Amino acid sequence: MVSALENRFNSRKKLRLVRSLGTHESPGKQRSGFWNSVLFIHKLKLKLEAIEREYLKSIKELHALKEVKVEKMGEEIKVKVRCEKGENRLVSVLEALERMRLNVVEARVSCSECFSMEAIAVAEDDQLVNVKDITEAINVAIDA
């Protein structure tokens, strides 16, 4: 993979090559307009490279995040999970909820940029549930 520094060097090298070609038009204004356009395009390329680097950096930071939130709302338990993609994430989280004797009533799952899941669960047999225990079980399931 070519580094950004090498890309910038190659881009500047091409710009020097284009400048050395010159134009066949004699009026100075036309030549000046041409070089202004070339310079403008070069600056746009540099800005685009900077934006792309920033975007890739933010995507890496997004993937590095791991977030598990469990809230008790009356009889229902709201679970929010967000972490990097991996094989069987959904299965492992659902198995963790099942081991805690929770029935998932509603769930939304997305795996576009990272794995994210929002679920509403209800405890079986009106058992008492501890939010910290559920959070720990989900964290273990994600890390496994």
One Martini backbone bead per residue (centre of mass of N, CA, C, O) as a GRO file, in nm:
protein
  144
    1MET     BB    1   0.098   0.036   0.021
    2VAL     BB    2   0.061   0.366  -0.025
    3SER     BB    3   0.162   0.643   0.098
    4ALA     BB    4   0.091   0.970   0.144
    5LEU     BB    5   0.372   1.078   0.077
    6GLU     BB    6   0.400   0.939  -0.199
    7ASN     BB    7   0.150   1.065  -0.325
    8ARG     BB    8   0.240   1.358  -0.298
    9PHE     BB    9   0.500   1.331  -0.459
   10ASN     BB   10   0.367   1.233  -0.724
   11SER     BB   11   0.183   1.479  -0.758
   12ARG     BB   12   0.412   1.692  -0.777
   13LYS     BB   13   0.558   1.565  -1.014
   14LYS     BB   14   0.323   1.599  -1.215
   15LEU     BB   15   0.302   1.905  -1.191
   16ARG     BB   16   0.586   1.966  -1.301
   17LEU     BB   17   0.541   1.832  -1.575
   18VAL     BB   18   0.308   2.014  -1.667
   19ARG     BB   19   0.463   2.284  -1.645
   20SER     BB   20   0.693   2.203  -1.856
   21LEU     BB   21   0.519   2.191  -2.117
   22GLY     BB   22   0.329   2.397  -2.174
   23THR     BB   23   0.197   2.631  -2.404
   24HIS     BB   24   0.075   2.756  -2.728
   25GLU     BB   25  -0.026   3.001  -2.600
   26SER     BB   26   0.032   3.346  -2.585
   27PRO     BB   27  -0.150   3.439  -2.386
   28GLY     BB   28  -0.124   3.497  -2.047
   29LYS     BB   29  -0.413   3.443  -1.945
   30GLN     BB   30  -0.445   3.151  -2.040
   31ARG     BB   31  -0.205   3.038  -1.889
   32SER     BB   32  -0.292   3.129  -1.608
   33GLY     BB   33  -0.561   2.973  -1.604
   34PHE     BB   34  -0.441   2.694  -1.629
   35TRP     BB   35  -0.262   2.701  -1.369
   36ASN     BB   36  -0.492   2.758  -1.177
   37SER     BB   37  -0.639   2.493  -1.233
   38VAL     BB   38  -0.413   2.301  -1.155
   39LEU     BB   39  -0.381   2.408  -0.867
   40PHE     BB   40  -0.670   2.357  -0.775
   41ILE     BB   41  -0.666   2.050  -0.819
   42HIS     BB   42  -0.433   1.993  -0.627
   43LYS     BB   43  -0.570   2.103  -0.371
   44LEU     BB   44  -0.810   1.909  -0.381
   45LYS     BB   45  -0.647   1.652  -0.349
   46LEU     BB   46  -0.531   1.720  -0.069
   47LYS     BB   47  -0.802   1.750   0.074
   48LEU     BB   48  -0.905   1.466   0.011
   49GLU     BB   49  -0.681   1.315   0.162
   50ALA     BB   50  -0.744   1.438   0.441
   51ILE     BB   51  -1.036   1.337   0.460
   52GLU     BB   52  -0.972   1.036   0.432
   53ARG     BB   53  -0.794   1.011   0.683
   54GLU     BB   54  -1.011   1.104   0.884
   55TYR     BB   55  -1.217   0.886   0.820
   56LEU     BB   56  -1.040   0.638   0.888
   57LYS     BB   57  -0.991   0.721   1.180
   58SER     BB   58  -1.292   0.721   1.271
   59ILE     BB   59  -1.346   0.425   1.202
   60LYS     BB   60  -1.137   0.304   1.396
   61GLU     BB   61  -1.263   0.427   1.653
   62LEU     BB   62  -1.540   0.293   1.620
   63HIS     BB   63  -1.432  -0.005   1.634
   64ALA     BB   64  -1.295   0.025   1.926
   65LEU     BB   65  -1.561   0.034   2.044
   66LYS     BB   66  -1.725  -0.055   2.362
   67GLU     BB   67  -2.080  -0.107   2.425
   68VAL     BB   68  -2.276  -0.150   2.734
   69LYS     BB   69  -2.632  -0.132   2.793
   70VAL     BB   70  -2.838  -0.152   3.093
   71GLU     BB   71  -3.195  -0.123   3.140
   72LYS     BB   72  -3.455  -0.070   3.371
   73MET     BB   73  -3.816  -0.095   3.266
   74GLY     BB   74  -3.960  -0.233   3.482
   75GLU     BB   75  -3.999  -0.542   3.333
   76GLU     BB   76  -3.804  -0.431   3.140
   77ILE     BB   77  -3.507  -0.476   2.930
   78LYS     BB   78  -3.255  -0.266   2.810
   79VAL     BB   79  -3.036  -0.337   2.529
   80LYS     BB   80  -2.702  -0.214   2.448
   81VAL     BB   81  -2.489  -0.287   2.163
   82ARG     BB   82  -2.134  -0.202   2.086
   83CYS     BB   83  -1.912  -0.326   1.828
   84GLU     BB   84  -1.713  -0.504   1.667
   85LYS     BB   85  -1.683  -0.709   1.428
   86GLY     BB   86  -1.798  -1.059   1.427
   87GLU     BB   87  -1.830  -1.372   1.487
   88ASN     BB   88  -2.121  -1.449   1.650
   89ARG     BB   89  -2.239  -1.207   1.815
   90LEU     BB   90  -2.542  -1.252   1.827
   91VAL     BB   91  -2.539  -1.535   1.946
   92SER     BB   92  -2.379  -1.472   2.208
   93VAL     BB   93  -2.577  -1.264   2.322
   94LEU     BB   94  -2.833  -1.442   2.323
   95GLU     BB   95  -2.712  -1.663   2.506
   96ALA     BB   96  -2.665  -1.479   2.749
   97LEU     BB   97  -2.963  -1.409   2.789
   98GLU     BB   98  -3.058  -1.702   2.826
   99ARG     BB   99  -2.882  -1.766   3.080
  100MET     BB  100  -3.044  -1.522   3.233
  101ARG     BB  101  -3.349  -1.566   3.171
  102LEU     BB  102  -3.416  -1.412   2.889
  103ASN     BB  103  -3.663  -1.262   2.686
  104VAL     BB  104  -3.689  -1.164   2.361
  105VAL     BB  105  -3.910  -0.931   2.216
  106GLU     BB  106  -3.706  -0.709   2.092
  107ALA     BB  107  -3.501  -0.640   1.788
  108ARG     BB  108  -3.199  -0.463   1.675
  109VAL     BB  109  -2.978  -0.507   1.390
  110SER     BB  110  -2.632  -0.409   1.304
  111CYS     BB  111  -2.349  -0.445   1.035
  112SER     BB  112  -2.215  -0.211   0.877
  113GLU     BB  113  -1.973  -0.090   1.067
  114CYS     BB  114  -2.095  -0.232   1.319
  115PHE     BB  115  -2.197  -0.384   1.600
  116SER     BB  116  -2.555  -0.354   1.665
  117MET     BB  117  -2.783  -0.361   1.957
  118GLU     BB  118  -3.137  -0.364   2.026
  119ALA     BB  119  -3.313  -0.467   2.327
  120ILE     BB  120  -3.604  -0.638   2.457
  121ALA     BB  121  -3.649  -0.778   2.780
  122VAL     BB  122  -3.776  -1.063   2.971
  123ALA     BB  123  -3.833  -1.220   3.252
  124GLU     BB  124  -3.852  -1.521   3.376
  125ASP     BB  125  -4.069  -1.587   3.628
  126ASP     BB  126  -4.026  -1.316   3.783
  127GLN     BB  127  -3.736  -1.258   3.818
  128LEU     BB  128  -3.454  -1.139   3.947
  129VAL     BB  129  -3.251  -0.876   3.816
  130ASN     BB  130  -2.917  -0.785   3.731
  131VAL     BB  131  -2.756  -0.547   3.558
  132LYS     BB  132  -2.458  -0.627   3.609
  133ASP     BB  133  -2.481  -0.924   3.521
  134ILE     BB  134  -2.568  -0.870   3.231
  135THR     BB  135  -2.329  -0.698   3.146
  136GLU     BB  136  -2.112  -0.914   3.202
  137ALA     BB  137  -2.223  -1.135   3.012
  138ILE     BB  138  -2.196  -0.967   2.752
  139ASN     BB  139  -1.894  -0.907   2.768
  140VAL     BB  140  -1.808  -1.203   2.757
  141ALA     BB  141  -1.944  -1.267   2.482
  142ILE     BB  142  -1.780  -1.061   2.315
  143ASP     BB  143  -1.482  -1.162   2.397
  144ALA     BB  144  -1.519  -1.471   2.290
   0.00000   0.00000   0.00000
